[in-house]
Amino acid sequence: MSLGIQKVEALDEGHFVCVEWEDGSESSYPCVWLRDNCQCPLCFLPSAGARRLLFEDLDVNIVVKRVALADRKKISVTWPDEHTSEYEAEWLKKRCFSEEARSVMRADLFLPERQYWGSDLQLPKIPFEEIMHNDESAYKWLCTLRKVGIVLLTGAATRQGELIRLGQRIGFLRLTFYGPTWQVQDKADANNVAYTTGRLCFHTDYPVLQHPPGVQFLHCIKQTAAGGESEVVDGFNVSNKLKKQNPEAFQILSSTAVDYDDVGVDYCDFAVHCKQRIIDIDSRGQAIRINYNNATRDTVFDIPAEKVRPFYAALKEFNDLLNSAEYKFTYKLKPGDIVTFDNWRVLHGRQSYPSGSEVTRHLEGAYADWDVVMSRLRLLRKRVLNRD
């Protein structure tokens, strides 16, 4: 049961409204925020969940004229122009400005909790058809994908097109220059190193894009008898290790803009260039995205010459950690397996396999954006947990 309101009053010469809850706790709300978020039909469009009030019409120095407790579940605020706003207790409580309440809201909206792993990874597995037809299984899949960074879906049909179905299950796939989906197999005159039989070192896909795809899907349709094992590593775990082991190297990789390029023809012709930091960090210095693909790192390097060798030394240390036995996990996809993973966090690679006159290994790949995945996760959570 949600808390009721015991008392409401204006403070700080009307710049704040203070709500005292039935349990004795208090929440303070800036009046400019309250006026900005008036929920009346003139200021808010419920059918779109969007604000109607124009920012140029908002007085950032506004103070409350009167505040009243309509009942224990609602407060009423009257503004200097006699406009009246009402705010439900539950709505206010959810948006409390205390650190504790904001932390709860962050966790609820973005699921920031991470479970780090190394070579000891217990690869989560869920049957493909279960997540396609059961909301609880689909919700579990996406929650685990967010927390662990990788989930293996098993038992898909060994034909192209299953990733299109998977994309429709979450919303839609991310179109790139390699098409809505793409075929990973040995190709003559390959326009990507993945389309060969050689070893692929640890990398994230598409750091050459300003906004790299957040999630990657790889569906095993055919698997070679010898070689072709997949390797993955938790980039966030390794970044944390580097930060402790060599803070200077971490600082270099999280501040140096590295040039990437990808030029060729596939879904259409393309000439893509971008600058990315190997380790993107947030305001607290925590890694939030890894942008590392040695194959598409450009020969152009737009930094002063004297900073080049220290950068290479830092990247070498990071790369050595990625490849250490402590952190990398090796497995082999079977036909019908679909590995789904966080392309901003999990670096992946592949061991080499023998080339031949026929295609012996075939994976179909696709991308989705985290915005799409998180949208589906929130909708599934609401449905599964019967939450408002």
C-alpha positions in Angstrom: 0.0 0.0 0.0 1.4 3.4 -0.9 2.0 6.0 1.8 -0.5 8.7 2.5 0.4 12.4 3.1 0.4 13.7 6.7 1.2 17.3 6.0 2.2 19.7 3.2 3.7 23.2 3.5 5.7 25.7 1.5 9.3 26.4 2.5 12.2 28.8 1.5 9.9 31.7 0.8 7.7 29.5 -1.5 10.5 28.0 -3.6 10.0 24.5 -2.2 7.0 22.4 -1.2 7.7 20.0 1.6 5.6 16.8 2.0 5.5 14.9 5.3 4.5 11.3 4.8 2.5 9.1 7.2 5.7 7.3 8.3 7.3 10.6 9.4 9.7 10.9 6.4 9.8 14.1 4.3 10.3 14.9 0.7 11.1 18.4 -0.7 10.1 19.4 -4.2 11.4 22.6 -6.0 8.5 24.7 -7.2 10.0 25.2 -10.6 9.9 21.4 -11.1 6.4 21.1 -9.8 5.1 23.8 -12.2 7.1 22.3 -15.1 5.4 19.0 -14.4 1.8 20.1 -13.9 -0.4 17.2 -14.9 -3.5 19.2 -15.9 -4.9 18.9 -19.5 -3.6 22.3 -20.4 0.0 21.5 -19.4 0.2 17.7 -20.1 -1.1 15.4 -22.9 -2.0 12.1 -21.3 -2.5 10.2 -24.5 1.1 10.9 -25.5 2.6 11.0 -22.0 4.1 14.3 -23.0 4.5 17.8 -21.7 2.4 20.5 -23.4 3.8 23.4 -21.4 6.3 25.4 -23.4 9.6 26.0 -21.7 9.5 29.7 -22.7 6.3 30.0 -20.7 8.0 28.6 -17.5 9.1 31.1 -14.9 12.3 29.5 -13.4 12.0 31.6 -10.3 8.4 30.7 -9.6 7.1 30.4 -6.1 3.9 28.8 -4.8 1.0 31.0 -3.8 -1.0 28.4 -1.9 -0.5 24.8 -1.1 -3.2 22.5 0.4 -3.7 18.9 1.2 -6.7 17.9 -0.9 -6.8 14.5 0.9 -4.1 12.1 2.1 -3.5 11.0 -1.5 -3.2 14.3 -3.2 -1.9 17.8 -2.9 -3.1 21.0 -4.6 -0.8 23.9 -5.5 -2.0 27.3 -6.6 0.5 29.5 -8.6 0.7 33.3 -8.7 -1.4 33.4 -11.9 -4.1 31.4 -10.1 -3.3 28.3 -12.2 -3.9 25.2 -10.0 -1.9 21.9 -10.2 -2.7 18.7 -8.4 -0.2 15.9 -7.7 -1.0 12.4 -6.5 0.9 11.1 -3.5 2.1 8.0 -5.3 3.4 10.1 -8.2 5.2 12.4 -5.9 6.7 9.6 -3.8 8.2 7.9 -6.8 9.9 11.2 -7.9 11.3 12.1 -4.5 14.7 13.9 -4.9 16.4 12.0 -2.0 19.5 10.0 -3.1 17.8 6.8 -1.9 14.6 7.4 -4.0 16.7 8.5 -7.1 18.8 5.3 -6.7 15.6 3.2 -6.6 14.3 4.9 -9.7 17.6 4.4 -11.6 17.6 0.7 -10.8 13.9 0.4 -11.9 14.4 2.2 -15.2 17.9 1.1 -16.3 18.8 -2.1 -14.4 22.4 -0.9 -13.7 23.4 -4.0 -11.7 26.2 -6.0 -13.4 27.4 -9.5 -12.6 31.1 -9.7 -13.6 32.7 -12.9 -14.8 35.8 -14.4 -16.2 36.8 -17.9 -17.4 34.5 -19.2 -14.7 31.4 -18.0 -16.6 28.4 -20.2 -16.2 26.8 -19.4 -19.6 23.1 -18.8 -19.1 20.9 -20.9 -21.5 17.2 -20.6 -22.4 15.3 -22.5 -25.1 14.7 -20.2 -28.1 11.1 -21.1 -28.6 10.4 -20.5 -24.9 11.4 -16.8 -25.2 9.5 -16.5 -28.4 6.2 -17.6 -26.9 6.5 -17.1 -23.2 6.6 -13.6 -21.7 8.2 -14.8 -18.4 11.0 -16.6 -20.3 11.5 -13.5 -22.6 11.7 -11.3 -19.5 14.2 -13.6 -17.8 16.3 -13.6 -21.0 16.5 -9.8 -21.3 17.1 -9.3 -17.6 20.0 -11.8 -17.7 21.3 -10.2 -20.9 21.4 -6.9 -19.1 23.0 -8.2 -15.9 25.4 -10.8 -17.2 25.9 -9.5 -20.7 25.5 -12.8 -22.5 22.8 -15.5 -22.9 22.7 -18.6 -25.2 19.3 -19.4 -26.8 19.1 -23.1 -27.8 17.1 -25.1 -30.2 16.4 -22.6 -33.0 15.8 -24.0 -36.5 19.0 -24.3 -38.6 17.9 -21.9 -41.3 18.2 -18.2 -42.1 15.5 -16.0 -40.9 15.3 -16.9 -37.2 17.0 -13.7 -36.2 14.2 -11.8 -38.1 11.7 -13.5 -35.8 13.9 -12.7 -32.8 14.0 -9.0 -33.8 10.2 -8.9 -34.1 10.0 -10.4 -30.6 11.8 -7.4 -29.1 10.6 -4.8 -31.6 13.0 -4.5 -34.6 16.6 -5.1 -35.6 19.2 -2.5 -36.3 20.0 -1.9 -40.0 23.7 -1.4 -40.8 25.8 -1.2 -44.0 26.0 -5.0 -43.9 22.2 -5.4 -44.1 19.4 -6.2 -41.7 21.1 -9.6 -41.1 24.5 -10.8 -42.4 26.1 -14.1 -43.2 29.4 -15.0 -41.4 31.1 -17.6 -43.6 34.2 -17.9 -45.7 33.8 -15.7 -48.7 36.1 -14.9 -51.7 37.3 -11.3 -51.7 35.9 -10.9 -48.2 34.9 -7.3 -47.3 35.2 -8.1 -43.6 37.8 -10.1 -41.7 34.9 -12.1 -40.1 34.2 -13.5 -43.6 37.4 -15.6 -43.6 38.5 -18.7 -41.8 41.2 -16.9 -39.8 41.3 -16.3 -36.1 39.4 -13.2 -34.9 40.9 -11.4 -31.9 38.8 -10.0 -29.2 36.7 -7.0 -30.5 33.4 -5.2 -30.2 31.5 -4.7 -33.5 31.2 -1.5 -35.3 33.1 1.1 -33.2 33.4 2.9 -36.5 29.8 4.1 -36.0 29.0 7.1 -33.8 26.4 4.9 -32.0 27.6 1.2 -32.2 24.9 -1.4 -31.9 24.2 -2.3 -28.3 23.3 -6.0 -28.7 24.5 -8.6 -31.1 22.9 -11.9 -32.1 24.8 -14.8 -33.8 22.8 -17.8 -35.0 24.8 -21.0 -35.7 23.3 -22.6 -38.8 26.3 -24.8 -39.7 29.4 -25.6 -37.6 32.8 -26.8 -38.7 34.1 -30.1 -37.2 37.5 -28.7 -36.4 38.2 -25.3 -34.9 35.8 -22.3 -35.0 35.4 -22.1 -31.2 33.9 -18.8 -30.0 35.6 -16.8 -27.3 34.1 -14.0 -25.1 35.5 -11.7 -22.4 33.7 -9.3 -20.0 35.2 -6.0 -21.0 33.8 -4.2 -17.9 35.5 -6.7 -15.6 38.8 -6.3 -17.5 38.5 -2.5 -17.5 38.1 -2.6 -13.7 41.2 -4.7 -13.4 43.2 -2.4 -15.6 42.0 0.6 -13.6 43.4 -1.0 -10.4 46.5 -2.4 -12.0 47.6 0.6 -14.0 45.5 3.8 -13.5 47.6 5.7 -16.0 46.9 3.1 -18.8 43.2 3.3 -18.0 43.3 7.1 -18.2 45.0 7.0 -21.6 42.4 4.5 -23.0 39.5 6.4 -21.6 40.6 9.8 -22.9 42.4 9.2 -26.2 40.2 9.5 -29.3 41.1 6.6 -31.7 40.3 6.8 -35.4 38.3 3.9 -37.0 37.3 3.4 -40.6 35.3 1.0 -42.7 35.1 1.4 -46.5 33.5 -1.0 -49.0 30.3 -2.3 -50.6 27.7 -4.6 -49.1 24.0 -3.6 -48.4 25.1 -0.4 -50.1 28.5 1.3 -50.7 29.9 2.9 -47.6 32.8 5.1 -46.3 32.5 5.3 -42.6 34.9 7.2 -40.3 34.6 7.8 -36.6 36.6 8.7 -33.4 36.0 6.6 -30.3 37.7 6.1 -27.0 38.6 2.5 -26.3 36.9 2.7 -22.9 34.0 5.1 -22.6 33.4 6.1 -19.0 30.6 7.9 -17.1 30.8 10.8 -14.7 31.9 8.5 -11.9 34.8 7.0 -14.0 33.0 3.7 -14.6 33.3 1.9 -18.0 30.0 2.1 -19.9 31.1 1.0 -23.3 34.1 -0.7 -24.9 35.0 0.5 -28.5 37.8 -1.8 -29.6 38.2 -3.5 -33.0 41.8 -3.9 -34.1 40.8 -4.8 -37.6 39.1 -1.5 -38.3 41.4 0.8 -36.3 42.5 3.4 -38.9 46.1 4.0 -40.0 45.3 7.7 -39.4 45.9 8.5 -35.7 45.0 12.1 -34.8 47.2 12.6 -31.7 50.6 14.2 -31.1 53.5 11.9 -32.0 54.9 11.8 -28.5 51.7 10.3 -27.2 51.6 7.4 -29.7 53.9 5.0 -27.9 52.3 5.4 -24.4 48.9 4.8 -26.1 50.2 1.5 -27.7 51.7 0.4 -24.3 48.3 1.0 -22.6 46.4 -0.8 -25.3 48.9 -3.7 -25.2 48.3 -4.1 -21.4 44.5 -4.0 -21.9 44.7 -6.5 -24.8 46.9 -8.8 -22.7 44.3 -8.8 -19.9 41.6 -9.6 -22.4 43.4 -12.6 -23.6 44.6 -13.9 -20.2 43.3 -17.3 -19.1 41.7 -15.7 -16.0 39.2 -13.6 -18.1 38.4 -15.3 -21.4 35.7 -18.0 -21.8 35.7 -20.4 -24.7 32.8 -22.4 -26.1 31.6 -23.9 -29.4 28.3 -23.0 -30.9 26.1 -25.9 -32.1 23.7 -25.7 -35.0 20.5 -24.1 -33.6 22.3 -22.1 -31.0 21.8 -18.3 -30.9 24.3 -16.4 -28.7 22.9 -13.0 -27.7 25.3 -10.5 -26.0 26.0 -6.9 -25.0 28.2 -5.5 -27.7 29.0 -2.5 -25.5 30.5 -4.8 -22.8 31.3 -8.2 -24.1 34.2 -8.6 -26.6 34.1 -11.6 -28.8 36.5 -13.6 -30.9 36.8 -16.8 -32.9 39.5 -19.5 -33.3 40.5 -20.3 -36.8 39.2 -23.2 -38.7 40.3 -25.1 -41.9 39.2 -23.6 -45.3 37.8 -25.9 -47.9 36.0 -26.0 -51.2 32.6 -25.9 -49.4 31.2 -23.7 -46.7 31.7 -25.6 -43.5 30.7 -22.9 -41.0 27.8 -20.5 -41.3 26.5 -18.0 -38.7 23.8 -15.5 -39.4 24.3 -12.2 -37.5 22.1 -9.3 -36.6 22.1 -6.3 -34.2 19.6 -4.5 -32.0 19.9 -1.2 -30.1 19.8 -1.2 -26.3 16.9 1.3 -26.5 14.8 -1.3 -28.3 15.8 -4.1 -26.0 15.2 -2.1 -22.8 11.8 -0.9 -24.1 10.7 -4.5 -24.5 12.1 -5.5 -21.1 10.1 -2.8 -19.4 6.9 -3.8 -21.2 7.5 -7.4 -20.4 8.1 -6.6 -16.7 4.9 -4.7 -16.6 3.0 -7.6 -18.1 4.7 -10.3 -16.1 4.8 -8.6 -12.7 1.4 -6.8 -13.2 3.1 -3.4 -12.5 1.8 0.0 -13.4 
